[in-house]
Structure formats: structure tokens, C-alpha cells
Amino acid sequence: GAEGLEKIIARYEQPWTVYYFIVAENENVGVIRVIDKKDAGRKRISPIWIMPEFRNKGYAQAAIFAVEQMHGCHHWCLDTILQEAGNIHLYEKMGYHQTGRMDKINDCMDIVFYEKD
């Protein structure tokens, strides 16, 4: 979604936040943000984004796998739009399961929450 520059900068400067560029063929094709407070809480992916022309090529899956290896492969969470079937398929294929929590944004959009242990 569209965010103001101040909000993006504030997130970038959080000490528990790490952004990684997703690179393919020597080109930045996306970004993934990991929130890892290095405590007993879950690590969080929020957001992951791939440029449209590079989607459905396995880059998001590879990026998620890479950050899980770097930050520890257990105790993760994320959320996504229920109506985005591609996102749902990706996360469930990677072992994430719905928590049962769903937030209704409007008649056309619901946010569903996932965890991976």
C-alpha cells in the first residue's frame, strides 16, 4: 500500500527491523522486511514485495527461505490479504498456517494472519 515517506523512514530506523533487497539477474526485483526483536516473540515478515514483472518466478519463496535461514527457521508470523490467492498459496506452501484471526477491512478485503513454528 501507499505510505508516507515519514512512516517508511520511521520503520527503517527501528533497531529491530531489517530490510533486504531481493536481487535476481543483478537487478533489485523486490524487498522483504524482517522484524526480529531478538526476544521470545515471533519474528515477522512485513512486508514482502516483488515488482509485478518479476512475480511468479520463485523470488518471494527464495527470499522467505533466506530470511528464515538468517534469522532462525522457527517462530515466524505474517499477515496477508485473504483475497490474494497467490499470497495465500505461497505462504501455505512454505509451511505457514492460518491462526484463525481475520480482520475485515471492507467488503472486498480481509486480512488473515499466519504463523510458522
N, C-alpha and C positions, 0 to 999 in steps of 0.2 A: 503494500500500500504506500501511498504518498505520505511522507513525513516531513516536517520542517527540519531545516539544517541544524538548528539548535538541539533538537531532540536526538538527531543522529550523532552529533558530536558528544552530547552527554553520555550516550550509550557507549560510544567508542572509548571514552575516557574512564569508564568503570574498571577498577583494577581486576575484577573477576570476569571480565569479558575479553574474548579473543576473537578477532575476525581473521579468516583465511580466504585468500583468493583461490578460486577453483580454476586451474590452468590446464588447457589442452592445446596441443599443437602450438606452443609458445604464445598463447593468447589467453587473456583473462576471460573466462566464459561464465563466471558466476562468483558467488561469495557465500560463505557459511559463517554464522556467528555461534560461538560456544560460550555459554555461561557456566563457569566452573568455580564455585566459591571455595573449593577445596575443604569442604566440611562434610558432614554426614548427609547433606541434602543431595537431591538428584542433580546431575548435570543436565543442561538444557540446550537444545538446538533451537535458535530463534533469531533470525530466520535462516533459511537456505533459499538461495535464488539462483536460477540458471537463466541466461539470456535465451529468449524464445528460439532463436535459430540453432541453439545447441542442446535443446531439450530432447529427451528420449534417446540419448546416446550413452547412458550409464554414468554420466559425470556426477550426478547427485548421489547415486548409490556409492560410487567410489569415494566421494568426499565424506559422506557419513561414516563409511567404514574407516577411513583415515583418521577422522577425529576421535572415533571410538577407540582406535588403537593408541592414539597420542594421549588421550585423557582418561583411559581406562574403559573397558568394554562393558561395564555393568553400571546400573543405576542411572538411566537416562530418562528424559521426558521431552515431549514436544507437543505442539498442537497444530491443527490444520483446518482448512475449510472442508466440511463434510461433502460438499457438492463437487469438490475437485477430485474426481475418481483416480486420476494419475497419482496424486499425492498419497491418497489412501492406499493404493496398490503398492507403491514404493515402500512406505513405512511398514506395512504389514508383511511384505516380502522380507524386510530386514529384521523381523522379529519383534517389532513394536506391537503392543496390543492396546485396544481402547480401554480407558479406565471406567467408562460409563458416564463420565461428566460431559455434558454438551451445553454450550451457551448459544442461545438463539440471538443472532444479530438483527435479522429482519426476516421477511417471508421467504427470501431466496438464499439466505446464508446462515449456516450454523457452524460453530467452532467445536471440534471434537478434540479430546485430549488423549494422548498416548503415553505409555511407559514401556520401558525395556529394562529387565533386571539381569 
